[in-house]
């Protein structure tokens, strides 16, 4: 379940950017799409968010899916990087035309 916790931390950090921009998300995939379209400098982090989104979906709804300790370690490191990058982003003013 580490993958679920990793994704959840990344997802809520991503939502903070959307809220700062005055956007309410409608789905997990829309959060990724919005960030990808509006924050190209965060591309590496957005790709990690999307990968963990898919992993979370498979863990919760898939059949015969397992995670190993190394997955958890890598996930935690990715989440730390994502939360740091999104935290730095939300301290900036919203881009023009948003909020």
C-alpha positions as CSV (number, residue, x, y, z in Angstrom):
1,X,0.0,0.0,0.0
2,X,3.0,2.3,0.0
3,X,2.2,3.1,-3.7
4,X,-1.2,4.4,-2.6
5,X,0.3,6.6,0.1
6,X,3.0,7.9,-2.3
7,X,0.4,8.8,-4.9
8,X,-1.9,10.4,-2.4
9,X,0.8,12.8,-1.2
10,X,1.7,13.7,-4.7
11,X,-2.0,14.1,-5.7
12,X,-2.8,16.5,-2.8
13,X,0.3,18.5,-3.6
14,X,-0.8,18.8,-7.2
15,X,-4.3,19.8,-6.1
16,X,-2.7,22.7,-4.2
17,X,-1.4,24.1,-7.4
18,X,-4.8,23.8,-9.0
19,X,-6.5,25.5,-6.1
20,X,-4.0,28.3,-6.2
21,X,-4.9,28.7,-9.9
22,X,-8.6,28.7,-9.1
23,X,-9.2,25.3,-10.6
24,X,-11.3,22.4,-9.1
25,X,-10.3,19.0,-10.3
26,X,-12.9,16.6,-11.6
27,X,-10.7,13.5,-11.8
28,X,-7.3,12.2,-11.1
29,X,-6.4,12.2,-14.8
30,X,-7.5,15.8,-15.2
31,X,-5.1,16.9,-12.5
32,X,-2.2,15.4,-14.5
33,X,-3.6,16.9,-17.8
34,X,-3.9,20.3,-16.3
35,X,-0.4,20.3,-14.9
36,X,1.1,19.0,-18.1
37,X,-0.6,21.7,-20.2
38,X,0.2,24.6,-17.8
39,X,3.4,23.7,-16.1
40,X,5.9,22.3,-18.7
41,X,8.8,23.0,-16.4
42,X,7.4,20.4,-14.0
43,X,7.3,17.7,-16.7
44,X,9.6,15.2,-14.9
45,X,7.5,15.5,-11.8
46,X,4.2,15.3,-13.7
47,X,5.4,12.1,-15.4
48,X,6.1,10.6,-12.0
49,X,2.7,11.7,-10.7
50,X,1.0,10.0,-13.7
51,X,3.1,6.8,-13.3
52,X,2.1,6.6,-9.6
53,X,-1.5,7.4,-10.5
54,X,-1.6,4.4,-12.8
55,X,0.2,2.2,-10.3
56,X,-2.3,3.2,-7.6
57,X,-5.1,2.3,-9.9
58,X,-3.6,-1.1,-10.6
59,X,-2.9,-1.7,-6.9
60,X,-6.5,-0.9,-6.0
61,X,-8.4,-2.4,-8.9
62,X,-6.0,-4.8,-10.6
63,X,-5.6,-8.4,-10.2
64,X,-2.4,-10.0,-8.9
65,X,-0.5,-6.8,-8.4
66,X,2.3,-6.7,-5.8
67,X,4.8,-4.1,-4.8
68,X,8.3,-4.7,-3.4
69,X,10.3,-2.7,-0.9
70,X,12.3,-1.1,-3.6
71,X,9.1,0.2,-5.2
72,X,8.3,1.9,-1.9
73,X,11.7,3.4,-1.5
74,X,11.7,4.8,-5.1
75,X,8.1,6.1,-4.6
76,X,8.9,7.9,-1.4
77,X,11.9,9.6,-3.0
78,X,9.7,10.6,-6.0
79,X,7.0,11.9,-3.7
80,X,9.5,14.0,-1.8
81,X,10.8,15.5,-5.0
82,X,7.3,16.2,-6.2
83,X,6.1,17.7,-3.0
84,X,9.2,19.9,-3.0
85,X,8.6,21.1,-6.5
86,X,4.9,21.7,-6.1
87,X,5.6,23.5,-2.8
88,X,8.0,25.8,-4.6
89,X,5.4,26.4,-7.3
90,X,2.6,27.4,-5.0
91,X,4.7,30.0,-3.2
92,X,4.8,31.9,-6.5
93,X,1.9,34.1,-7.6
94,X,-0.6,32.5,-9.9
95,X,0.2,32.8,-13.6
96,X,-1.6,35.7,-15.4
97,X,-5.2,34.8,-16.2
98,X,-5.5,32.5,-13.3
99,X,-6.8,33.7,-9.9
